[in-house]
Amino acid sequence: MSDNPIEIQGLSKVYGEFTAVDNLTLSIKKNSFTGLLGPNGAGKSTTLKIITNLIRKTSGSVYLNGVDVTTNPKEALLGVGTVVETPEFYLYLTPRESMQYIGKLIGMTNESIAAETDEILHTMKMSEWADSKLGTFSKGMRQRIAIGQSLLNSPNIIFLDEPTSGLDPRGMAETRDILKALRSRDLTILMSSHLLNEVSDLCDRVAMINHGRLLIHDDFDKITAHDGNRVIKAKVTSDISQEVLDRIRAIPNVQSAENFGGEIDIRMVGGNTEQAQLLSSLYSMDLGLYNLSGDERMLEAKYLDLIKETR
């Protein structure tokens, strides 16, 4: 058995003549944030439900921390937190009471529940509402509580199924900020989504599926590279003159630099080390750099090409 905390081997789920998951094999690296990306109906939620033992597989195997989910689900799920589908709550409870209830269900002591609850509510930016009724909360606030509850047993694996689904823009932004904060923890996260910008913003690895089949699984940077190049979008406060573009083009590893609508699209060759050198050079040029991001169009192009091939 490998050291990967999540191992999926030849997983299939068949409903009559319909195959929801089709011989899916996927290894998720430790401490990665992996986006399970695909269109609606691709098999993402079904896969997560099988992994978390909510539904039965037709064939194949799933191992969490080296333990078979089918033969020993209690042990396999011991170090796992989940937010699958729309979370449901007892709306007459407060977040503190809900944490107490969940903690007791999973065998935690009162002392450990209290300590974890205070820390989690602080992380979720919900301390102010710790003793307010969940029934008074917005959907985004409840989603933050659901994510918090998934951390209650100090898991090393988190599964998230479309975590921003149905949220308004503010709720989506708040939830994504929380998920970004989780990247600093010792966690392996597998998140299903059909939103390209969400995966671009949060994930360091991407697994694309369609019709229940794996299309590609790799580092985000490798998937979005084009002919070995990356496209970096830079926003600066200074005027984007021809002189500025020429100076950027002279930076090592830069292939081209073009002005598109007040943003500089920089095509470069190399990995994270070369990107760090580019960032350092841009700062030294005193251009007023205030934002540097990858180009989502590369992910979109790859996504659409692969989905088109499997229609």
N, C-alpha and C positions, 0 to 999 in steps of 0.2 A: 504494500500500500504506500502511496506517495505521501509527502509531507503537506500537500495542499489540503486546507481545511474543508474544501467542498470538492467532491469528486462525483461526477455524473457519468455513468457508463451505459451506453446503448439503451437509453430510456425511451420508452414508448407508452402512449396512452391512446387506446382505440375505443370509440363509442360506435358500436355497430359497424357501419361502413365508413365512418369518418375517423381519420387519424389526426388527433390534436397535437400529439408529440411524436416525432418520427425518428427513432434511433439516435437520440441526442446524446452526444458525448462531450463533456465540458469539464475542464479542471480550472478551479478558481484559486489564484495565488494568494498566499497569506498577506494580510494587510493591504490588499488591493480594494479599490472601489470600482466595481465592474457594472457597467450598464448593459442589461439584457434588452436590447433594442429590436423593435419590430413593429409592424403595423397592427392595428386591432385585429384580433383573431389569429395572430401568429403562433399562439401557444405559450405565451409568456406566463400568464396567470396560472394556467394548468401546470406548467413546469414547477412554479413556486409552490403550488398546493401539494404536488406530489412530494417535493423535497421536504416540506414541513408536515407531511403525513396527514394532510387534510383529506386527500383522496388517494385511492389505490392506483398504482401503476399497472400497466398491462404486461410490461417486461422491462428488463434492465435493472440497474442498481444505483443507489444513491448512498454516499458515505459522507457523514459530517464528523470532522475530527477523527476520522478513521473508523467510525462506528456505522454499521448498516442501519439505515432509517427503518427499513421494513422489519427486520428481525429483532431490533432492539431500539424502538422509537424513543422510549423514555430516556435512555442514556444518550442517544444521538442528539436529542433536542435539548439536553441539559445546558449546554453552553451556547444556546441560540436565542436570539430575539427576533420577533416578526411583527410586521405591520402588513397584513395581507387583506386586500379589498378594503371596503369602507369600514373603519373601526366603529364598534358599537360600545356604548357605555350605559351604565345605570345613571341616568341624568340627575337623579336626586342626590348623588354622591358628590363630594368635592374631589379635586385632584389628589389631595392627601389621603382621603378615605379610599379612593379608587386604587391608589398605589398600595395601601394597606391590604385591601381585598386581594389584589393580584399577588402580592408578596406572600400572603398566607397560602394561597393556592399552590404556589411553587415551593413551599416549605421553608421560607425565610423566617428568621426570628424578628420579634418586634423591634429590637435594637438596630439590626441591620436594615430593616425596612425604613425606619425613621431616618437613619444616616443617609441611605441612598436616595430617599425621597427628597430631602433638602438639597442635595447636590444636583440631582436630576432636574428639579424644578428651576434651579438657578441656571443650569445649562440651557434649558428650554425657554428661558426668559419668562417663566410663569410663576415665580415666587409670589408676586403681588396678588395672584388669584388662587393661591394654594387652598384657601378655605371658602371659595365661592362655588356655587353649584354648577356642575358641568352643563346643566340644561340652559344656562345663561350664556354659554360660550359660543363664539362663531365656529364655523367648520374648521378654519385654520387653527384656532386655538385648540380644538379637540384633537386635530392631527398632531400638534406638538406634544400633547399629553400622550397620545398613542405611541409616538416615537420614544418618548420618555419611558413609558412602561416597558418597551422592548429592551431597555437598558437596565432594568431593575435587577436582574440576576447576574449582572456583570458578564455578559456574553462576550465571546470572541468572534461570533458570526451574527450579522444582521441581514434579514431579508426584508426588502421593501417592495411592495407591489403598487406601482403608479402612485407614489406618495403625494403628488400635488394634484391628483385628479379631482376635478370639481371645485377647486379653490379659486377665489378671485385673485387678481394680480397681486394684491398685498399679501394674501395668504400664501400664494406660491413663493413670493420673494422671502417671506419670513421662514417658511419651511426649508427652502434651499439654503438659507443662511445657517440654519440649525444643522443641516446635513453636511455643509462645508466644515463646520466646527467638529464634527465627528471624525473627520479625516485625520485629526491629530491624535486620535486614540488608537489603541492596539486592537483594531477591528478589521475584519474582512466583511465587506458589504457587497451584496448582490441586489441590484435595484432594477426592476422592470420598468420600461418607459417606452412610449412611442414619440416622445418629444425630443427632437434633435438638440435644441438649445439646452435642455435640461441635462442631457448626457454630456454635451460639450462642457457645460459649466461645472459638473460635479465629478465626472468619472476619469480615471486614469487608464482604464481598460474597457473595451467594448466587445460584446458578443452579439452579433446580429443573427436573428432567426426569422424564418418565414415558413408557413405551413408546417410548423413544428420541427423544421430542420435547421441545423446550424449552417450559416453561410460563411462567417468569418469570426475569428476571436483573436485579438491581439491588443498590444498597447495602443492607446488612442493616437499617439503621435505617429505610429507606424501606419495605422489605417488611414489617417488623414494626409500622409505624405504623398506627393505626386511626383513620380519619377525621381524619388530620393530627395525632393524639395519640401520645405514647409512654407506656408504663407502666414506671416505675422501681420496683424493689424495694429498700427501705432497711432494713438491720438496725442497731438501736441498742441500747446497754446500759441506757439510762434507761427508766423506765416510759412506756408508750405510752398516755398519758391523753388525754382529750378536749381538754385545753389544748394538748398537743403537736400533735395533729392540726389544731387551729384555727390554730396558728402556722405550720404547714407550708402549709396552704391559703391563707394570706395572702402566701406567696412569689410574686413575679411569674411568670407563665406556668404556674402550677400550677392545674389544673382541679379536682382532687379528691385527697383523701388518706384512706385507710381502713386500719384495722388488721385483718390477716388472720394469725392464728396467730402473733403476736409479730413479724410483719414489717409494714412500712408500704408499701402499694401506692400510689404517687404517679402520678397521670395528669397529664401535662403536655403543652403544645404547644410546638413548636420543634425545633431541631436540636442539634448538638453545642455551640454557643455557649450556648444556653439551658440545656442540661444541665450545663455547667460552672458556670454561675451558680447553678443549683439546688444543686449539690454544695457550692459556697462558702457559700451561705446555711445549709445544713444543718450544716456544720462550725461556723459562727459561733454556732449555737444551742446548742452544747455538749450535744448529745444522746448523745454516745458512739457516733457513727457508725463502724461497723467494716466494713461491706460495702454496696456499691451495685452493682446489676446490672440488666440489661434483663430483661423478662418473656418467658420462653421460650414462654409460652402463646400469645403473638401469632404467633410463628413456627409453632407447632404448628397453630393455627387456619388460617393461610394455607396451610400445607402440605396439611392434610387437605381443605380446600375445593378446591384445585387438583387434587389427586390424584383426588378424587371426580368431578370434572368430566371426567376423561380415562379413566375406567374403561370 
